[in-house]
């Protein structure tokens, strides 16, 4: 009997992408079939972090309808969670806020399911296998270990869309890492909305161990044959000496930290409700580089925040140049009506935002090339992401990509089928 086919369109952060990946696995195990086109059921996992993101979600619905004309369209994720009433009017067959996959599948089963008992009997808390389909297969395994945020930065809607803190139990994290390794993954990327607060929602004081992300990492690096672990993003205030020492002392943790800066002006940081000042950020970077001088430090920056003057922007520019971040993600400020920042005076014009973003991106490109040049002629551990004939493309532990050829492998390739190297970590001589 025909299975229901499905497809998931995903917008937004790595956590959203990880949620979609996990949902795909649940759907497959429940009897659904993944397809690339002409699906029976289409799910749009939306983002609402900015007005631009919500516009993209609307366009994605239109695209999904065009590519899957007979499909039932389900809108899920952050957008309907924040704008429940509004999203009911945008043309989706079903609007689903977030979570409770069992109820969602029961809704979907009414469309076309042939074996509803399979859904009734499926336990979504235990996933015994991972997705193998090329449609979802990645070179690195993204594992969500944390969700929720309670920081309430003045520009950010995430605490409203993601809610309270939640952490995946350590035993379940370890089990999923081992499953991913068995499937062939060698790099595990730990993801979360507020990753540094992993485990901090526990109320029983007897169970609280200081800095639970360190506790988790210390257990993961003991797993035999684990390739390496990467932290997706973490706040500077949650990078303490214990974490720095653990990273510096383990070859299994990537020498890379993504530390959102947002601004290099104390005035703007205060307006943003960020919990640090520029000097604090700089002092912490100094401690990190003392133990790991070669570490890659990437960051997010918002330009054109309300009241940001040319002087404030120049302070940000100078600070980024001083720290020498290895990569910048630059975002022109996008006002979200449900945040405090949208009501602030002295909104910056779009033209100024675009100009400042261009200046910072140009600086970011210069800093990235300077950082990459440090590794010319050195041996690097690279996870293979793509292969084109004799050319390999992969990501180093320092988070920059390189191209290399077979002759650059430190160890001899024994397998003639080069496609078997997708997701594997290999050592290469970096000539570029």
C-alpha positions in Angstrom: 0.0 0.0 0.0 1.2 3.5 -0.8 3.0 5.4 1.9 2.5 9.1 2.5 5.4 11.0 1.0 6.7 14.1 2.8 9.2 17.0 2.4 10.4 19.5 5.0 11.5 23.1 4.0 13.6 24.7 6.8 14.4 28.3 7.5 16.5 29.8 10.3 19.2 28.7 12.7 21.1 25.4 13.1 18.6 24.4 15.9 15.7 24.7 13.4 17.7 22.6 10.9 18.4 20.0 13.6 14.7 19.9 14.5 13.8 19.2 10.9 16.4 16.5 10.6 15.1 14.8 13.8 11.5 15.1 12.6 12.4 13.5 9.3 13.7 10.5 11.2 10.6 10.3 13.3 8.4 10.4 10.2 10.3 7.7 8.4 10.2 5.4 11.3 6.4 6.0 11.6 5.9 4.8 8.1 6.2 8.0 6.0 8.4 8.2 2.9 10.8 11.1 2.3 10.8 12.6 -1.2 12.5 15.5 -3.0 9.4 16.5 -5.0 5.7 16.1 -5.4 5.1 15.2 -1.8 1.8 14.4 -0.2 2.6 16.4 2.9 4.9 19.4 3.1 6.1 21.0 6.3 7.6 24.5 6.5 9.7 24.8 9.6 9.7 28.6 9.9 11.8 31.3 11.4 10.5 34.5 13.1 13.7 36.1 14.3 13.2 39.2 12.1 10.6 40.6 9.8 12.8 39.5 6.9 12.7 35.9 8.2 8.9 36.0 8.4 8.7 37.3 4.8 11.0 34.4 3.7 8.7 32.0 5.5 5.7 33.3 3.5 7.7 33.0 0.2 8.6 29.4 1.2 5.0 28.5 1.5 4.4 29.8 -2.0 7.4 27.9 -3.3 6.2 24.7 -1.5 2.8 25.0 -3.1 4.3 25.5 -6.6 6.7 22.5 -6.2 4.1 20.3 -4.6 0.7 21.3 -6.0 -1.3 18.5 -4.5 0.3 18.5 -1.1 -1.2 19.4 2.3 0.9 22.3 3.6 1.8 22.4 7.3 3.4 25.6 8.8 5.3 24.9 12.0 8.1 26.4 14.0 8.7 29.9 15.5 6.5 32.0 13.3 3.2 30.4 14.2 4.2 30.2 17.8 4.5 34.0 18.0 1.8 34.9 15.5 -0.8 32.2 16.0 -3.8 34.2 14.7 -2.0 35.9 11.8 -0.4 32.7 10.4 -3.8 31.0 10.3 -4.7 33.3 7.4 -1.7 32.8 5.2 -2.8 29.7 3.3 -1.4 26.7 5.1 -3.7 23.7 5.6 -2.5 23.3 9.1 -0.6 25.6 11.5 1.4 23.9 14.2 3.2 25.8 16.9 5.9 23.5 18.0 6.6 20.2 19.7 4.2 17.3 20.4 5.1 15.3 17.3 2.7 12.5 18.2 -0.3 14.8 17.9 1.1 16.3 14.7 1.4 12.9 13.1 -2.1 12.0 14.1 -3.3 15.1 12.3 -1.2 14.2 9.3 -2.6 10.6 9.3 -6.0 11.9 8.6 -4.9 13.0 5.1 -3.8 9.7 3.7 -2.2 7.3 6.1 -2.7 3.6 5.4 -1.4 2.1 8.7 -2.5 4.4 11.6 -1.6 1.7 14.2 2.0 2.1 13.2 1.8 5.7 14.5 -0.1 4.8 17.6 2.6 2.2 18.6 5.6 4.3 17.8 7.6 5.7 20.7 9.2 9.0 19.6 11.3 9.2 22.7 13.5 6.4 21.4 15.0 6.7 18.0 16.9 3.5 17.3 18.3 4.5 13.9 19.4 7.6 12.0 18.4 8.8 8.6 20.5 7.4 5.7 18.7 9.1 2.8 21.0 11.4 0.7 18.3 14.0 1.0 19.1 14.5 4.7 22.6 13.1 4.9 25.3 15.6 6.0 29.0 15.4 6.4 28.7 16.6 10.0 26.1 15.5 12.6 24.2 18.4 14.2 22.9 17.3 17.6 20.5 19.6 19.5 21.3 19.3 23.2 19.6 22.4 24.5 16.6 24.7 23.7 15.1 27.8 25.1 16.4 31.2 26.2 15.6 33.5 29.1 18.1 36.3 28.4 15.7 38.7 26.7 18.0 40.9 24.7 16.1 43.9 23.6 16.3 43.1 19.9 15.6 39.4 20.1 12.3 37.5 19.8 13.8 34.1 20.5 12.8 33.9 24.2 9.2 34.3 23.1 9.4 31.7 20.3 11.6 29.1 22.0 10.4 29.5 25.6 12.1 28.2 28.8 15.3 26.3 29.1 15.5 22.6 28.2 18.4 20.2 28.0 18.7 16.8 26.6 19.8 14.3 29.3 23.5 13.4 29.2 22.8 9.7 28.7 20.6 10.5 25.7 23.3 12.8 24.2 25.9 10.0 24.6 23.6 7.5 23.0 22.9 9.7 20.0 26.6 10.5 19.5 27.3 6.8 19.5 24.5 6.2 17.0 25.8 9.0 14.7 29.3 7.5 14.9 28.0 4.0 13.9 26.3 5.6 10.9 29.7 7.1 9.8 29.8 10.6 11.2 33.1 11.7 12.6 32.3 15.4 13.6 29.5 16.1 16.0 28.3 19.6 16.3 26.5 20.4 19.6 23.7 22.9 19.0 21.4 24.9 21.2 19.6 28.2 21.5 21.6 29.1 24.6 24.2 26.3 24.6 26.3 27.6 27.5 23.3 27.1 29.8 23.1 23.4 29.1 21.7 21.7 32.2 21.1 24.9 34.1 17.3 24.5 34.2 17.6 21.7 36.7 15.9 22.8 40.0 17.2 20.2 42.3 20.3 21.7 43.8 21.7 18.2 44.5 21.8 17.5 40.8 23.4 20.8 39.7 27.1 20.5 38.8 28.8 23.8 37.9 29.0 24.4 34.2 27.2 21.3 32.9 28.5 21.9 29.3 31.9 21.1 30.7 30.6 17.9 32.4 29.0 16.8 29.1 32.1 17.5 27.1 34.3 15.7 29.6 32.1 12.6 29.1 31.9 12.8 25.3 35.6 13.1 24.7 36.0 9.7 26.5 34.0 7.9 23.9 36.3 5.6 22.0 37.0 6.4 18.3 35.1 9.7 18.5 36.5 12.0 15.8 35.8 15.5 17.2 33.2 17.7 18.8 32.3 21.3 17.9 30.3 23.8 19.9 28.0 25.7 17.5 27.7 29.0 19.5 28.2 30.0 23.1 28.0 33.3 25.0 31.2 34.9 26.2 29.9 35.0 29.7 29.6 31.2 29.8 33.2 30.5 28.6 34.9 30.0 32.0 38.4 28.9 32.8 37.2 25.3 33.3 35.9 25.1 29.7 39.0 26.8 28.3 41.3 24.3 30.0 39.2 21.4 28.8 39.3 22.6 25.2 43.0 23.3 25.4 43.7 19.9 26.8 41.7 17.8 24.4 42.4 17.1 20.7 38.8 15.9 20.3 37.3 19.4 20.8 37.6 21.7 17.8 39.8 24.8 18.3 36.9 27.0 17.4 34.4 29.2 19.4 31.6 31.2 18.0 31.1 34.1 20.4 28.3 36.6 19.5 29.6 40.1 20.1 26.8 42.1 18.5 28.5 45.5 19.1 31.8 46.9 20.1 30.2 49.9 21.8 29.3 49.8 25.5 26.5 52.2 24.9 24.9 50.0 22.3 25.5 46.8 24.3 23.6 48.3 27.2 20.7 49.3 24.9 20.8 45.7 23.6 20.6 44.4 27.2 23.7 42.3 26.5 25.2 41.0 29.8 28.8 42.3 29.3 30.9 45.2 28.4 33.6 45.4 25.7 36.5 45.2 28.2 35.0 42.0 29.7 34.8 40.5 26.2 38.4 41.5 25.5 39.8 40.1 28.8 38.0 36.8 28.2 39.5 36.6 24.6 43.0 37.2 26.1 42.5 34.2 28.5 41.3 32.0 25.6 44.2 32.9 23.3 46.7 32.4 26.1 46.0 28.7 26.2 44.9 28.3 22.5 46.8 30.9 20.4 45.7 29.3 17.2 42.0 29.1 18.0 39.4 30.3 15.5 37.1 33.0 17.0 34.0 33.7 14.9 31.2 36.2 15.8 27.9 37.8 15.1 27.6 41.6 14.7 24.5 43.8 14.4 24.9 47.1 12.6 22.5 50.0 12.6 21.0 49.3 16.0 18.8 52.3 17.3 21.0 55.2 18.4 24.2 53.7 16.8 26.2 56.7 15.8 29.2 56.8 13.5 31.4 56.9 16.6 29.7 53.8 18.0 30.1 52.0 14.7 33.8 53.0 14.5 34.3 51.5 18.0 32.8 48.3 16.8 35.1 48.3 13.7 38.2 49.0 15.8 37.3 46.3 18.3 36.8 43.6 15.7 40.1 44.6 14.1 41.8 44.4 17.4 40.4 41.0 18.3 41.1 39.7 14.8 38.1 37.4 14.6 38.6 34.7 12.0 35.1 35.2 10.5 32.2 37.7 10.8 28.5 37.2 10.4 27.1 40.7 9.9 23.4 41.5 10.2 21.8 44.9 9.5 19.4 45.6 12.4 15.9 44.4 11.6 13.2 45.8 13.8 10.8 43.2 15.3 7.5 44.7 16.5 7.3 42.5 19.6 10.7 43.5 20.9 11.8 46.5 23.0 14.2 47.6 20.4 11.4 48.3 17.9 10.1 51.0 20.1 13.4 52.7 20.8 14.0 56.3 19.4 16.7 57.2 16.9 16.1 54.4 14.4 19.0 54.2 11.9 18.1 54.5 8.2 18.4 51.5 5.9 21.0 53.2 3.7 23.3 53.7 6.7 22.7 50.0 7.8 23.7 48.8 4.3 26.8 51.0 4.2 28.0 49.9 7.6 27.3 46.2 6.9 29.3 46.5 3.7 32.3 48.0 5.5 32.3 45.3 8.2 31.9 42.5 5.7 34.9 43.8 3.8 36.9 43.8 7.1 35.7 40.3 7.8 37.0 39.0 4.5 40.4 40.6 5.2 40.6 39.1 8.7 39.5 35.7 7.4 42.2 35.6 4.8 44.8 36.7 7.3 43.7 33.9 9.7 43.7 31.2 7.0 47.2 32.3 5.8 48.6 31.2 9.2 47.9 27.6 8.2 49.7 27.5 4.8 52.0 24.5 4.6 50.6 23.0 7.8 48.9 19.6 8.4 45.2 19.9 9.0 42.4 17.6 10.1 39.6 18.1 7.6 36.1 16.6 7.5 35.3 15.9 3.8 32.1 17.6 2.7 32.1 17.4 -1.1 34.1 15.6 -3.8 34.4 16.7 -7.4 36.6 14.3 -9.5 40.0 14.5 -7.8 39.2 17.6 -5.8 38.0 17.4 -2.2 36.3 20.2 -0.3 36.2 20.0 3.5 36.0 21.9 6.8 39.0 22.2 9.1 38.7 22.1 12.9 39.4 25.8 12.7 36.1 26.3 10.8 37.4 27.4 7.5 37.0 25.4 4.3 39.9 24.2 2.1 40.2 22.5 -1.3 42.7 19.7 -1.7 43.7 16.8 -3.9 44.5 13.2 -3.3 48.2 13.9 -3.4 47.8 16.1 -0.3 46.6 13.3 1.9 49.1 12.6 4.7 48.1 8.9 4.8 47.6 6.9 1.7 44.0 6.5 0.4 43.2 2.8 0.5 39.7 2.9 -0.9 39.3 3.7 -4.6 35.7 4.8 -4.2 36.3 8.4 -3.1 32.6 9.0 -2.2 33.2 6.9 0.9 35.1 9.8 2.3 32.2 12.1 2.7 31.9 12.8 6.5 35.3 11.3 7.3 38.1 13.2 8.9 41.4 13.1 7.0 44.8 14.7 7.5 46.0 16.8 4.6 48.9 19.1 3.8 47.5 22.6 3.3 49.3 24.1 0.3 47.0 27.1 -0.1 
